[in-house]
C-alpha cells in the first residue's frame, strides 16, 4: 500500500513538463526504480528463498 502511494505520487512528477520539473525528475526516477525493485524483492524473492531453505532442511 505504501509503495503504491509513493509510486502514484512520483509518476505524476515524472510526467510533468512545468518549470522546475527537470530537477524533480532526476530525484523521482531513482526513487521509482527503488520502490519497484524493493516491492519485487519483498513480495517475491524473500518468500521464495524461505520456501527453498525450508525444503532443504
PDB file of N, CA, C, O and CB in Angstrom:
ATOM      1  N   UNK A   1       0.821  -1.185   0.000  1.00  0.00           N
ATOM      2  CA  UNK A   1       0.000   0.000   0.000  1.00  0.00           C
ATOM      3  C   UNK A   1       0.873   1.260   0.000  1.00  0.00           C
ATOM      4  O   UNK A   1       0.605   2.214  -0.730  1.00  0.00           O
ATOM      5  CB  UNK A   1      -0.938  -0.009   1.206  1.00  0.00           C
ATOM      6  N   UNK A   2       1.902   1.247   0.816  1.00  0.00           N
ATOM      7  CA  UNK A   2       2.805   2.402   0.867  1.00  0.00           C
ATOM      8  C   UNK A   2       3.530   2.584  -0.455  1.00  0.00           C
ATOM      9  O   UNK A   2       3.669   3.703  -0.949  1.00  0.00           O
ATOM     10  CB  UNK A   2       3.821   2.242   2.002  1.00  0.00           C
ATOM     11  N   UNK A   3       3.988   1.486  -1.020  1.00  0.00           N
ATOM     12  CA  UNK A   3       4.695   1.575  -2.297  1.00  0.00           C
ATOM     13  C   UNK A   3       3.779   2.098  -3.392  1.00  0.00           C
ATOM     14  O   UNK A   3       4.214   2.877  -4.240  1.00  0.00           O
ATOM     15  CB  UNK A   3       5.258   0.211  -2.693  1.00  0.00           C
ATOM     16  N   UNK A   4       2.534   1.687  -3.386  1.00  0.00           N
ATOM     17  CA  UNK A   4       1.583   2.197  -4.399  1.00  0.00           C
ATOM     18  C   UNK A   4       1.363   3.693  -4.239  1.00  0.00           C
ATOM     19  O   UNK A   4       1.282   4.416  -5.231  1.00  0.00           O
ATOM     20  CB  UNK A   4       0.231   1.460  -4.297  1.00  0.00           C
ATOM     21  N   UNK A   5       1.267   4.161  -3.012  1.00  0.00           N
ATOM     22  CA  UNK A   5       1.069   5.595  -2.790  1.00  0.00           C
ATOM     23  C   UNK A   5       2.284   6.400  -3.239  1.00  0.00           C
ATOM     24  O   UNK A   5       2.145   7.454  -3.860  1.00  0.00           O
ATOM     25  CB  UNK A   5       0.780   5.869  -1.312  1.00  0.00           C
ATOM     26  N   UNK A   6       3.464   5.903  -2.925  1.00  0.00           N
ATOM     27  CA  UNK A   6       4.688   6.595  -3.339  1.00  0.00           C
ATOM     28  C   UNK A   6       4.815   6.605  -4.854  1.00  0.00           C
ATOM     29  O   UNK A   6       5.147   7.631  -5.447  1.00  0.00           O
ATOM     30  CB  UNK A   6       5.923   5.933  -2.710  1.00  0.00           C
ATOM     31  N   UNK A   7       4.551   5.467  -5.478  1.00  0.00           N
ATOM     32  CA  UNK A   7       4.647   5.394  -6.940  1.00  0.00           C
ATOM     33  C   UNK A   7       3.615   6.297  -7.611  1.00  0.00           C
ATOM     34  O   UNK A   7       3.919   6.929  -8.622  1.00  0.00           O
ATOM     35  CB  UNK A   7       4.462   3.950  -7.414  1.00  0.00           C
ATOM     36  N   UNK A   8       2.417   6.365  -7.072  1.00  0.00           N
ATOM     37  CA  UNK A   8       1.392   7.228  -7.660  1.00  0.00           C
ATOM     38  C   UNK A   8       1.802   8.695  -7.591  1.00  0.00           C
ATOM     39  O   UNK A   8       1.545   9.459  -8.521  1.00  0.00           O
ATOM     40  CB  UNK A   8       0.051   7.023  -6.950  1.00  0.00           C
ATOM     41  N   UNK A   9       2.429   9.083  -6.504  1.00  0.00           N
ATOM     42  CA  UNK A   9       2.829  10.485  -6.387  1.00  0.00           C
ATOM     43  C   UNK A   9       4.040  10.797  -7.260  1.00  0.00           C
ATOM     44  O   UNK A   9       4.135  11.897  -7.804  1.00  0.00           O
ATOM     45  CB  UNK A   9       3.136  10.826  -4.932  1.00  0.00           C
ATOM     46  N   UNK A  10       4.958   9.860  -7.401  1.00  0.00           N
ATOM     47  CA  UNK A  10       6.168  10.126  -8.165  1.00  0.00           C
ATOM     48  C   UNK A  10       5.957  10.003  -9.675  1.00  0.00           C
ATOM     49  O   UNK A  10       6.627  10.686 -10.448  1.00  0.00           O
ATOM     50  CB  UNK A  10       7.258   9.184  -7.728  1.00  0.00           C
ATOM     51  N   UNK A  11       5.058   9.164 -10.088  1.00  0.00           N
ATOM     52  CA  UNK A  11       4.795   9.031 -11.530  1.00  0.00           C
ATOM     53  C   UNK A  11       4.224  10.326 -12.070  1.00  0.00           C
ATOM     54  O   UNK A  11       4.519  10.714 -13.200  1.00  0.00           O
ATOM     55  CB  UNK A  11       3.825   7.858 -11.814  1.00  0.00           C
ATOM     56  N   UNK A  12       3.411  10.997 -11.273  1.00  0.00           N
ATOM     57  CA  UNK A  12       2.881  12.285 -11.728  1.00  0.00           C
ATOM     58  C   UNK A  12       3.993  13.318 -11.878  1.00  0.00           C
ATOM     59  O   UNK A  12       3.920  14.173 -12.760  1.00  0.00           O
ATOM     60  CB  UNK A  12       1.817  12.800 -10.751  1.00  0.00           C
ATOM     61  N   UNK A  13       5.004  13.256 -11.047  1.00  0.00           N
ATOM     62  CA  UNK A  13       6.152  14.160 -11.170  1.00  0.00           C
ATOM     63  C   UNK A  13       6.930  13.851 -12.447  1.00  0.00           C
ATOM     64  O   UNK A  13       7.396  14.767 -13.124  1.00  0.00           O
ATOM     65  CB  UNK A  13       7.080  14.042  -9.933  1.00  0.00           C
ATOM     66  N   UNK A  14       7.072  12.578 -12.779  1.00  0.00           N
ATOM     67  CA  UNK A  14       7.821  12.196 -13.976  1.00  0.00           C
ATOM     68  C   UNK A  14       7.124  12.644 -15.258  1.00  0.00           C
ATOM     69  O   UNK A  14       7.790  12.889 -16.264  1.00  0.00           O
ATOM     70  CB  UNK A  14       8.025  10.690 -14.003  1.00  0.00           C
ATOM     71  N   UNK A  15       5.797  12.755 -15.240  1.00  0.00           N
ATOM     72  CA  UNK A  15       5.062  13.156 -16.435  1.00  0.00           C
ATOM     73  C   UNK A  15       4.949  14.661 -16.605  1.00  0.00           C
ATOM     74  O   UNK A  15       4.567  15.133 -17.676  1.00  0.00           O
ATOM     75  CB  UNK A  15       3.698  12.563 -16.405  1.00  0.00           C
ATOM     76  N   UNK A  16       5.272  15.416 -15.573  1.00  0.00           N
ATOM     77  CA  UNK A  16       5.130  16.868 -15.642  1.00  0.00           C
ATOM     78  C   UNK A  16       6.146  17.481 -16.603  1.00  0.00           C
ATOM     79  O   UNK A  16       7.216  16.917 -16.834  1.00  0.00           O
ATOM     80  CB  UNK A  16       5.290  17.481 -14.251  1.00  0.00           C
ATOM     81  N   UNK A  17       5.802  18.630 -17.156  1.00  0.00           N
ATOM     82  CA  UNK A  17       6.728  19.356 -18.025  1.00  0.00           C
ATOM     83  C   UNK A  17       6.744  20.838 -17.668  1.00  0.00           C
ATOM     84  O   UNK A  17       7.081  21.675 -18.506  1.00  0.00           O
ATOM     85  CB  UNK A  17       6.343  19.168 -19.505  1.00  0.00           C
ATOM     86  N   UNK A  18       6.386  21.163 -16.446  1.00  0.00           N
ATOM     87  CA  UNK A  18       6.366  22.555 -16.000  1.00  0.00           C
ATOM     88  C   UNK A  18       7.763  23.037 -15.629  1.00  0.00           C
ATOM     89  O   UNK A  18       8.730  22.278 -15.690  1.00  0.00           O
ATOM     90  CB  UNK A  18       5.424  22.718 -14.808  1.00  0.00           C
ATOM     91  N   UNK A  19       7.854  24.292 -15.249  1.00  0.00           N
ATOM     92  CA  UNK A  19       9.133  24.864 -14.827  1.00  0.00           C
ATOM     93  C   UNK A  19       9.583  24.170 -13.540  1.00  0.00           C
ATOM     94  O   UNK A  19       8.799  24.016 -12.603  1.00  0.00           O
ATOM     95  CB  UNK A  19       9.017  26.413 -14.616  1.00  0.00           C
ATOM     96  N   UNK A  20      10.820  23.762 -13.502  1.00  0.00           N
ATOM     97  CA  UNK A  20      11.381  23.107 -12.331  1.00  0.00           C
ATOM     98  C   UNK A  20      11.191  21.606 -12.312  1.00  0.00           C
ATOM     99  O   UNK A  20      11.712  20.935 -11.422  1.00  0.00           O
ATOM    100  CB  UNK A  20      10.787  23.681 -11.113  1.00  0.00           C
ATOM    101  N   UNK A  21      10.460  21.062 -13.268  1.00  0.00           N
ATOM    102  CA  UNK A  21      10.223  19.620 -13.260  1.00  0.00           C
ATOM    103  C   UNK A  21      11.475  18.832 -13.632  1.00  0.00           C
ATOM    104  O   UNK A  21      11.592  17.658 -13.281  1.00  0.00           O
ATOM    105  CB  UNK A  21       9.096  19.272 -14.214  1.00  0.00           C
ATOM    106  N   UNK A  22      12.411  19.466 -14.340  1.00  0.00           N
ATOM    107  CA  UNK A  22      13.638  18.751 -14.698  1.00  0.00           C
ATOM    108  C   UNK A  22      14.456  18.412 -13.460  1.00  0.00           C
ATOM    109  O   UNK A  22      15.138  17.388 -13.437  1.00  0.00           O
ATOM    110  CB  UNK A  22      14.479  19.582 -15.670  1.00  0.00           C
ATOM    111  N   UNK A  23      14.403  19.239 -12.447  1.00  0.00           N
ATOM    112  CA  UNK A  23      15.120  18.960 -11.197  1.00  0.00           C
ATOM    113  C   UNK A  23      14.439  17.821 -10.456  1.00  0.00           C
ATOM    114  O   UNK A  23      15.105  16.923  -9.941  1.00  0.00           O
ATOM    115  CB  UNK A  23      15.187  20.223 -10.301  1.00  0.00           C
ATOM    116  N   UNK A  24      13.124  17.856 -10.402  1.00  0.00           N
ATOM    117  CA  UNK A  24      12.389  16.821  -9.678  1.00  0.00           C
ATOM    118  C   UNK A  24      12.447  15.475 -10.395  1.00  0.00           C
ATOM    119  O   UNK A  24      12.403  14.430  -9.746  1.00  0.00           O
ATOM    120  CB  UNK A  24      10.940  17.243  -9.490  1.00  0.00           C
ATOM    121  N   UNK A  25      12.546  15.487 -11.724  1.00  0.00           N
ATOM    122  CA  UNK A  25      12.623  14.224 -12.462  1.00  0.00           C
ATOM    123  C   UNK A  25      13.890  13.459 -12.113  1.00  0.00           C
ATOM    124  O   UNK A  25      13.871  12.232 -12.022  1.00  0.00           O
ATOM    125  CB  UNK A  25      12.566  14.480 -13.969  1.00  0.00           C
ATOM    126  N   UNK A  26      14.994  14.179 -11.918  1.00  0.00           N
ATOM    127  CA  UNK A  26      16.240  13.494 -11.581  1.00  0.00           C
ATOM    128  C   UNK A  26      16.184  12.884 -10.195  1.00  0.00           C
ATOM    129  O   UNK A  26      16.907  11.928  -9.914  1.00  0.00           O
ATOM    130  CB  UNK A  26      17.411  14.450 -11.674  1.00  0.00           C
ATOM    131  N   UNK A  27      15.347  13.413  -9.328  1.00  0.00           N
ATOM    132  CA  UNK A  27      15.193  12.851  -7.988  1.00  0.00           C
ATOM    133  C   UNK A  27      14.163  11.724  -7.997  1.00  0.00           C
ATOM    134  O   UNK A  27      14.348  10.711  -7.321  1.00  0.00           O
ATOM    135  CB  UNK A  27      14.779  13.946  -6.985  1.00  0.00           C
ATOM    136  N   UNK A  28      13.088  11.891  -8.753  1.00  0.00           N
ATOM    137  CA  UNK A  28      11.981  10.939  -8.720  1.00  0.00           C
ATOM    138  C   UNK A  28      12.300   9.635  -9.446  1.00  0.00           C
ATOM    139  O   UNK A  28      11.829   8.576  -9.033  1.00  0.00           O
ATOM    140  CB  UNK A  28      10.752  11.566  -9.326  1.00  0.00           C
ATOM    141  N   UNK A  29      13.078   9.689 -10.502  1.00  0.00           N
ATOM    142  CA  UNK A  29      13.343   8.482 -11.294  1.00  0.00           C
ATOM    143  C   UNK A  29      14.031   7.376 -10.491  1.00  0.00           C
ATOM    144  O   UNK A  29      13.570   6.236 -10.551  1.00  0.00           O
ATOM    145  CB  UNK A  29      14.197   8.835 -12.491  1.00  0.00           C
ATOM    146  N   UNK A  30      15.103   7.643  -9.746  1.00  0.00           N
ATOM    147  CA  UNK A  30      15.708   6.557  -8.966  1.00  0.00           C
ATOM    148  C   UNK A  30      14.820   6.065  -7.826  1.00  0.00           C
ATOM    149  O   UNK A  30      14.887   4.895  -7.450  1.00  0.00           O
ATOM    150  CB  UNK A  30      17.028   7.012  -8.404  1.00  0.00           C
ATOM    151  N   UNK A  31      13.994   6.948  -7.277  1.00  0.00           N
ATOM    152  CA  UNK A  31      13.107   6.525  -6.196  1.00  0.00           C
ATOM    153  C   UNK A  31      12.048   5.571  -6.732  1.00  0.00           C
ATOM    154  O   UNK A  31      11.708   4.589  -6.073  1.00  0.00           O
ATOM    155  CB  UNK A  31      12.443   7.744  -5.525  1.00  0.00           C
ATOM    156  N   UNK A  32      11.524   5.853  -7.924  1.00  0.00           N
ATOM    157  CA  UNK A  32      10.545   4.954  -8.540  1.00  0.00           C
ATOM    158  C   UNK A  32      11.181   3.582  -8.781  1.00  0.00           C
ATOM    159  O   UNK A  32      10.575   2.557  -8.470  1.00  0.00           O
ATOM    160  CB  UNK A  32      10.012   5.551  -9.876  1.00  0.00           C
ATOM    161  N   UNK A  33      12.377   3.559  -9.322  1.00  0.00           N
ATOM    162  CA  UNK A  33      13.065   2.285  -9.548  1.00  0.00           C
ATOM    163  C   UNK A  33      13.330   1.528  -8.264  1.00  0.00           C
ATOM    164  O   UNK A  33      13.185   0.306  -8.211  1.00  0.00           O
ATOM    165  CB  UNK A  33      14.365   2.521 -10.263  1.00  0.00           C
ATOM    166  N   UNK A  34      13.715   2.250  -7.235  1.00  0.00           N
ATOM    167  CA  UNK A  34      13.960   1.608  -5.946  1.00  0.00           C
ATOM    168  C   UNK A  34      12.707   1.050  -5.313  1.00  0.00           C
ATOM    169  O   UNK A  34      12.737  -0.024  -4.712  1.00  0.00           O
ATOM    170  CB  UNK A  34      14.593   2.577  -5.008  1.00  0.00           C
ATOM    171  N   UNK A  35      11.611   1.765  -5.439  1.00  0.00           N
ATOM    172  CA  UNK A  35      10.347   1.272  -4.883  1.00  0.00           C
ATOM    173  C   UNK A  35       9.868   0.025  -5.623  1.00  0.00           C
ATOM    174  O   UNK A  35       9.350  -0.906  -5.005  1.00  0.00           O
ATOM    175  CB  UNK A  35       9.271   2.367  -4.948  1.00  0.00           C
ATOM    176  N   UNK A  36      10.039   0.007  -6.931  1.00  0.00           N
ATOM    177  CA  UNK A  36       9.609  -1.162  -7.712  1.00  0.00           C
ATOM    178  C   UNK A  36      10.469  -2.373  -7.366  1.00  0.00           C
ATOM    179  O   UNK A  36       9.943  -3.463  -7.140  1.00  0.00           O
ATOM    180  CB  UNK A  36       9.687  -0.867  -9.232  1.00  0.00           C
ATOM    181  N   UNK A  37      11.783  -2.189  -7.322  1.00  0.00           N
ATOM    182  CA  UNK A  37      12.654  -3.330  -7.024  1.00  0.00           C
ATOM    183  C   UNK A  37      12.505  -3.804  -5.585  1.00  0.00           C
ATOM    184  O   UNK A  37      12.586  -5.005  -5.326  1.00  0.00           O
ATOM    185  CB  UNK A  37      14.103  -2.966  -7.293  1.00  0.00           C
ATOM    186  N   UNK A  38      12.289  -2.891  -4.646  1.00  0.00           N
ATOM    187  CA  UNK A  38      12.109  -3.327  -3.266  1.00  0.00           C
ATOM    188  C   UNK A  38      10.797  -4.070  -3.088  1.00  0.00           C
ATOM    189  O   UNK A  38      10.723  -5.007  -2.293  1.00  0.00           O
ATOM    190  CB  UNK A  38      12.163  -2.136  -2.322  1.00  0.00           C
ATOM    191  N   UNK A  39       9.762  -3.671  -3.812  1.00  0.00           N
ATOM    192  CA  UNK A  39       8.489  -4.387  -3.742  1.00  0.00           C
ATOM    193  C   UNK A  39       8.627  -5.795  -4.308  1.00  0.00           C
ATOM    194  O   UNK A  39       8.116  -6.753  -3.730  1.00  0.00           O
ATOM    195  CB  UNK A  39       7.398  -3.619  -4.497  1.00  0.00           C
ATOM    196  N   UNK A  40       9.313  -5.917  -5.431  1.00  0.00           N
ATOM    197  CA  UNK A  40       9.551  -7.249  -6.007  1.00  0.00           C
ATOM    198  C   UNK A  40      10.367  -8.100  -5.045  1.00  0.00           C
ATOM    199  O   UNK A  40      10.089  -9.285  -4.868  1.00  0.00           O
ATOM    200  CB  UNK A  40      10.277  -7.138  -7.370  1.00  0.00           C
ATOM    201  N   UNK A  41      11.361  -7.503  -4.433  1.00  0.00           N
ATOM    202  CA  UNK A  41      12.214  -8.234  -3.503  1.00  0.00           C
ATOM    203  C   UNK A  41      11.417  -8.756  -2.319  1.00  0.00           C
ATOM    204  O   UNK A  41      11.536  -9.925  -1.952  1.00  0.00           O
ATOM    205  CB  UNK A  41      13.351  -7.346  -3.016  1.00  0.00           C
ATOM    206  N   UNK A  42      10.610  -7.898  -1.725  1.00  0.00           N
ATOM    207  CA  UNK A  42       9.881  -8.281  -0.517  1.00  0.00           C
ATOM    208  C   UNK A  42       8.755  -9.257  -0.819  1.00  0.00           C
ATOM    209  O   UNK A  42       8.524 -10.178  -0.036  1.00  0.00           O
ATOM    210  CB  UNK A  42       9.322  -7.050   0.168  1.00  0.00           C
ATOM    211  N   UNK A  43       8.051  -9.084  -1.924  1.00  0.00           N
ATOM    212  CA  UNK A  43       6.887  -9.916  -2.204  1.00  0.00           C
ATOM    213  C   UNK A  43       7.202 -11.216  -2.933  1.00  0.00           C
ATOM    214  O   UNK A  43       6.412 -12.158  -2.877  1.00  0.00           O
ATOM    215  CB  UNK A  43       5.915  -9.140  -3.004  1.00  0.00           C
ATOM    216  N   UNK A  44       8.348 -11.283  -3.619  1.00  0.00           N
ATOM    217  CA  UNK A  44       8.643 -12.482  -4.409  1.00  0.00           C
ATOM    218  C   UNK A  44       9.915 -13.177  -3.938  1.00  0.00           C
ATOM    219  O   UNK A  44       9.882 -14.361  -3.603  1.00  0.00           O
ATOM    220  CB  UNK A  44       8.773 -12.120  -5.881  1.00  0.00           C
ATOM    221  N   UNK A  45      11.026 -12.461  -3.908  1.00  0.00           N
ATOM    222  CA  UNK A  45      12.310 -13.117  -3.659  1.00  0.00           C
ATOM    223  C   UNK A  45      12.459 -13.645  -2.234  1.00  0.00           C
ATOM    224  O   UNK A  45      12.960 -14.753  -2.041  1.00  0.00           O
ATOM    225  CB  UNK A  45      13.427 -12.161  -3.950  1.00  0.00           C
ATOM    226  N   UNK A  46      12.041 -12.883  -1.248  1.00  0.00           N
ATOM    227  CA  UNK A  46      12.179 -13.334   0.141  1.00  0.00           C
ATOM    228  C   UNK A  46      11.316 -14.568   0.418  1.00  0.00           C
ATOM    229  O   UNK A  46      11.832 -15.534   0.978  1.00  0.00           O
ATOM    230  CB  UNK A  46      11.798 -12.203   1.106  1.00  0.00           C
ATOM    231  N   UNK A  47      10.026 -14.587   0.055  1.00  0.00           N
ATOM    232  CA  UNK A  47       9.254 -15.814   0.294  1.00  0.00           C
ATOM    233  C   UNK A  47       9.783 -17.032  -0.453  1.00  0.00           C
ATOM    234  O   UNK A  47       9.779 -18.141   0.081  1.00  0.00           O
ATOM    235  CB  UNK A  47       7.826 -15.590  -0.092  1.00  0.00           C
ATOM    236  N   UNK A  48      10.235 -16.830  -1.675  1.00  0.00           N
ATOM    237  CA  UNK A  48      10.784 -17.959  -2.437  1.00  0.00           C
ATOM    238  C   UNK A  48      12.037 -18.496  -1.766  1.00  0.00           C
ATOM    239  O   UNK A  48      12.225 -19.710  -1.688  1.00  0.00           O
ATOM    240  CB  UNK A  48      11.099 -17.539  -3.886  1.00  0.00           C
ATOM    241  N   UNK A  49      12.890 -17.614  -1.284  1.00  0.00           N
ATOM    242  CA  UNK A  49      14.113 -18.086  -0.616  1.00  0.00           C
ATOM    243  C   UNK A  49      13.788 -18.813   0.687  1.00  0.00           C
ATOM    244  O   UNK A  49      14.458 -19.789   1.024  1.00  0.00           O
ATOM    245  CB  UNK A  49      15.059 -16.907  -0.333  1.00  0.00           C
ATOM    246  N   UNK A  50      12.771 -18.357   1.429  1.00  0.00           N
ATOM    247  CA  UNK A  50      12.385 -19.060   2.654  1.00  0.00           C
ATOM    248  C   UNK A  50      11.826 -20.444   2.342  1.00  0.00           C
ATOM    249  O   UNK A  50      12.115 -21.397   3.066  1.00  0.00           O
ATOM    250  CB  UNK A  50      11.351 -18.242   3.437  1.00  0.00           C
ATOM    251  N   UNK A  51      11.037 -20.573   1.284  1.00  0.00           N
ATOM    252  CA  UNK A  51      10.489 -21.879   0.903  1.00  0.00           C
ATOM    253  C   UNK A  51      11.631 -22.799   0.494  1.00  0.00           C
ATOM    254  O   UNK A  51      11.638 -23.975   0.858  1.00  0.00           O
ATOM    255  CB  UNK A  51       9.454 -21.739  -0.254  1.00  0.00           C
ATOM    256  N   UNK A  52      12.589 -22.281  -0.254  1.00  0.00           N
ATOM    257  CA  UNK A  52      13.727 -23.106  -0.676  1.00  0.00           C
ATOM    258  C   UNK A  52      14.550 -23.558   0.529  1.00  0.00           C
ATOM    259  O   UNK A  52      14.996 -24.704   0.573  1.00  0.00           O
ATOM    260  CB  UNK A  52      14.618 -22.330  -1.663  1.00  0.00           C
ATOM    261  N   UNK A  53      14.756 -22.681   1.497  1.00  0.00           N
ATOM    262  CA  UNK A  53      15.514 -23.045   2.694  1.00  0.00           C
ATOM    263  C   UNK A  53      14.757 -24.080   3.528  1.00  0.00           C
ATOM    264  O   UNK A  53      15.369 -24.979   4.105  1.00  0.00           O
ATOM    265  CB  UNK A  53      15.809 -21.796   3.540  1.00  0.00           C
ATOM    266  N   UNK A  54      13.431 -23.957   3.594  1.00  0.00           N
ATOM    267  CA  UNK A  54      12.633 -24.914   4.371  1.00  0.00           C
ATOM    268  C   UNK A  54      12.629 -26.269   3.704  1.00  0.00           C
ATOM    269  O   UNK A  54      12.692 -27.292   4.386  1.00  0.00           O
ATOM    270  CB  UNK A  54      11.196 -24.412   4.546  1.00  0.00           C
ATOM    271  N   UNK A  55      12.554 -26.301   2.366  1.00  0.00           N
ATOM    272  CA  UNK A  55      12.596 -27.580   1.656  1.00  0.00           C
ATOM    273  C   UNK A  55      13.947 -28.251   1.808  1.00  0.00           C
ATOM    274  O   UNK A  55      14.022 -29.478   1.869  1.00  0.00           O
ATOM    275  CB  UNK A  55      12.280 -27.381   0.179  1.00  0.00           C
ATOM    276  N   UNK A  56      15.006 -27.477   1.870  1.00  0.00           N
ATOM    277  CA  UNK A  56      16.347 -28.044   2.009  1.00  0.00           C
ATOM    278  C   UNK A  56      16.555 -28.661   3.389  1.00  0.00           C
ATOM    279  O   UNK A  56      17.277 -29.649   3.527  1.00  0.00           O
ATOM    280  CB  UNK A  56      17.403 -26.969   1.755  1.00  0.00           C
ATOM    281  N   UNK A  57      15.927 -28.086   4.404  1.00  0.00           N
ATOM    282  CA  UNK A  57      16.118 -28.571   5.786  1.00  0.00           C
ATOM    283  C   UNK A  57      15.358 -29.832   6.099  1.00  0.00           C
ATOM    284  O   UNK A  57      15.435 -30.338   7.219  1.00  0.00           O
ATOM    285  CB  UNK A  57      15.710 -27.518   6.758  1.00  0.00           C
TER     286      UNK A  57
END
